[in-house]
Amino acid sequence: MQSRADFNTRHIQQFSNEPAVEKQLVQAFFGGRKGFYVDVGANDPVLDSQSQHLEALGWTGLLVEPDPDCCELLRKKRTGTVVEMACSSPENAGKQLLLNRAGPHSTLEERPIALGAVVRSTVAVRCETLDTILQAHAAPAGFDLLSIDIEGHELVALSGFSFAVWRPKLVLIEDHVTHLQKHALMKANDYQLILRTGLNSWYVSEEMTYTFSLAARFEYFRKYYLGLPLRKLRYSIQTG
């Protein structure tokens, strides 16, 4: 993994990485130690899970998931604490909203952000802010990993999260990069983008000084700036 990222020297050689290497990179980031995760949008217990591989290494944490069927499976197959709830804004806290069920692309949004995803049914789910969920379950300040993958509802959910209070060491956030709002929010809260694995952007505190190869710098610039106008146009056409 050092050919892609050396987390000891904090040097990023390769900015864009395929999803298949994400688990190895996450484990390398934490140096094999145990920690505490918060997996928002846990969905399937194993398939594309952001936390199952860490749980296998002795990690503990919270599996936040609104879909009752997914929660049933999570309780059977995972050791983390299952929180059957949707993360949303302070305005939506305590409300019941409809979850559009589309398998791994289920969302509180009007339609899934993933192109080609089909809504099969809906279910009413309770909403709460991430702050309230973390407080209710005594999550430690400065916990290790926050993974948030809720199919286009990330910005809304993060409006109910106090970065200054919790300061997770690593934030993985799904971002199709059809706009820069998520990136701007993370920067405004003193987090820096260091690399991507598939659709996931990696953010760490700006207090951690990283260096980047010229290739990594260009990959970042191409993804977030050069390619943005065409990506926005293509996405708007494909979503109608």
N, C-alpha and C positions, 0 to 999 in steps of 0.2 A: 504493500500500500504506500510505501514511502516514495515510489515513483510517481504517485498522484498527489499525496499530501504527507508532509512530515509534521506531526502535531507536537513533537518534542522541540523542534527548532522553529515551529510555527511558520512553515514555508509551504505555499500551495503551488504545485507544479502544474496541475491539470484542474481547471475550473469546472468544466462540464464532464460529468461521469454517468455511466449507465446505471440503472437501478440495481443491477445484479451485484454491484460492489458496495452498496450502501451499508449493509450489515457489518462488513469488515471494516469500513471506514469509521462507522460509529463506535465500534469496539476499540479501534485504534485510538480514536479521539479520547476515550475514557481510560485508556491504558490497561484494560482488563479488570479494573476494579469494580466493586459493586456500587450501586447508586439507587436513586429514586426517580422514576419516570412519571409523567402525566401524559397519557395517550388520549387525545381528544378526537373522537371519530374512530374508535377502536375497531368497529365493524367485525370482520371475521377474526376468530381467535388466532389463526395461523397465516392465512393467505394474505400476502402483502402487509403483514403486521409490522409496525414500527417498534414494537416493544417485546414481542414473544422471544426473540433471540437473547434479549437482555435478561428477561425473567429466567431463562434457562441457565444464566450465569449467576443467579442469586439475587437479582434486582427485585425491588418491591415498587409498588406504585398504584396509580389510579387508571382504570379503563373507563373512560367517559363515552357512553354510547346511548342514543335515544331509541334505537329500534329494539322492541322487546324480544324479537326472535334472535337477534344477534346477542343480546344480553344473556339469554338462556344458554346459548352455546359458550359464551365467554365464562359464565359461572361454572360450566362443566369442565372446560378445558384449560382454564387459566388460573393462576394463583393470586393475581392482582385483585384489588378491590373494584368491583363493578359498580359504576354509578349510572343508573338508568335514567338519563336526563340529556337534554340537548343544551349545548352551550350557545348562548345568544347575548343580546344586548341588555343593559339595565332596563330599558323600556319593555322588553319582552319577559323579564324575570317574573316567575310565578304564573305565567300564562300557559295555556295549552295551544300549541300550533300544530299544523299539519306537516308531517314528514312525508315528502314524496319518495316513495320506496323504489329504488332503481339499483338494487344489489349494492356493490361497492361504491356506487355513485349517488346513493340516497342523500337528500338534501332538504333543508328548510326553504331554500330558494324556490322560485316559481318553476324553474326547470334546472336539470343537472348541467353543470358547466362542461362535463366531459362530452365531447362530440359523439353522437351515436347512442348515448345512454337513453334507455326507455323507462319511463315511470310505469310500474305495474300496478301499484296500489298506493293508498295513503293511510296513515295512522296518526292519531292525535298523540302528541308527546309533550311532556312538561319541560319547560325551559327554565334555565337559571344562569346566572353569570358564572364565569370561570372563577372569579374571586370568591364567590359564595361557596362554590363546590370545594375549592382548595381549603378554605377556612373550616368548613364543616367536617372535612376529613383530615384535619391537622397536617396538611402538607408542609414540609419544612421550607422555610425561606432559603433561596439559593439552591433549590433542588436541581438535579442534574440535567434532565431532558424534558423539554416540552415539545411534543409532536402534535401538530394540529392539521388535520386533513378532513375538512367538512364540506367539500365540494362547492366552493364559492361563497360560503358563509363565514370565512375566516375573519375578514375585517369586522363584521358585525360582532362576532364573538370576542374579538380582541378589544372591543370597546368596553368590555366588562372585565378587563384584566389589568391589574396594577403592576406594570413593569418594575417600577421603583421599589415595590414591596417584595416581589418574588424573585426577580433577577435570575431566571434559570440559566445554567451554564451554556447550554446549547438549545437552540430553537430550530426545529425542522418545520417548515410551513409549506404546504402545497401552493404553488403559484404557477399558473399557466402563462404568466407575464404578458397578459393582454392590456395591462396598464401598469403603472408604477406605484399605485397606492399602498400596497402591502410593503413594498421596499421603502417607501417614504416613511411609513409608520414605524418600521423597525429602526430606521436611521434616527428618527425623532426621539426614540427612546434609547439612544446610545448603543445600538447594536450594529455590527458590521457584517456584510455578506462575505463569506469566505469561499464557498463552492456550492455546486448543485449536484444532486443525484437524481436523475430522471426529472420529475416535476417538482422535487423538493428543494427548497432553498435553505442553506445552512447559515444561521446567524449566531454570532458570539459577541460578547461585550467588546466595545471599542477599547477597553482598557488592555485587552490582549493584542499585542502588536504582531501582525502577520505581514510577511513579505510574499510577493507573487512573481512568478515567472512572467516574461513578456507574453508568452502564449496564453497564460491564464488571464492576464489583463485584457488581451484582445478578445478572448472568449466571453469574458464578462461584458465588455463594451458592445460586442456584436449581439449578445443575447438581450441586453437591457436597453440598448439605444439604436443601433443600426437596424436590427431586425424588427423592432417594435411596430413601426407603421404598417408594414406588410402583414405582420401577424394579427394586428387589430382588424385590418381590412378582411383578411381571410376568415377570421373568426366571426365577424359580423355577417359575412355572406353565408357561411355555413349554418349559422344559427337563425338566419332569417331576420 
